Amino acid sequence: MSSSYETLGATGTATAAGTTAATKALRTLYYSRFGFAVVWAVLTMAIAKTINPAAAVLLVIYPLFDVAAAVIDFRTAGSARPKSPLYVNMALSLLATVGLAVAAASGIPAVLRVWGAWAITAGIVQLVVAILRYRLGGQWPMILSGGISVLAGGSFVLMAGKPDPSLTSIAGYAILGGIFFLSSAIRLHRLAGKAN
């Protein structure tokens, strides 16, 4: 993180201030994503035993929240964080929203296939973003999360072909993702404390 503060003079001060503000915004976003993931997962486990209207709404809300988070991330990134992968993330999450809305009418196997494809592609994007943000600090949990997302996505696709598939696995996936966001937020908070 110290490399962000090495520029001298007024430009260096502005850059350091911009990086600090961007890091604080990212930390807040990560805390929000953790809270949303936990609430969403609990509701999904309680409601989504089958595909019913409430379950269908929950399935569509998750990727829509991801789009909103990417938009907030984009707006607060400034020059401190790469923005182009966020466009890809937004597009993937919008496609997932449409795909899940359509898949919900076909049953749990179709939902698991769409969710799996989204987890794989979004995991790859998350890996790229976390690697590009490595100098901001607190990105190891995001790197691990991206890798696990790719593996989990493959497992969802496989689960879709098994007898009695369930949506419980995607609730667990959401909680695990939320824990990674919480871990990154805490790490960013500690790094900010050390920098002050």
Buried (B, 14 or more C-beta within 10 A) or exposed (E): BEEBBEEEEEEEEEBBEBBBEBBBBBBBBBBBBBEBBBEBBEBBBEBBEEBEEEBBEBBBBBBBBBBBBBEBBBEBBBEBBEBEBBEBBBBBBBBBBEBBBEBBEEEBBBBBBBBBBBBBBBBBBBBBBBBBBEEBBBBBBBBBBBBBBBEBBBBBBEBBEEEEBBBEBBBBBBBBBBBBBBBBBBBBBEBBEEBE
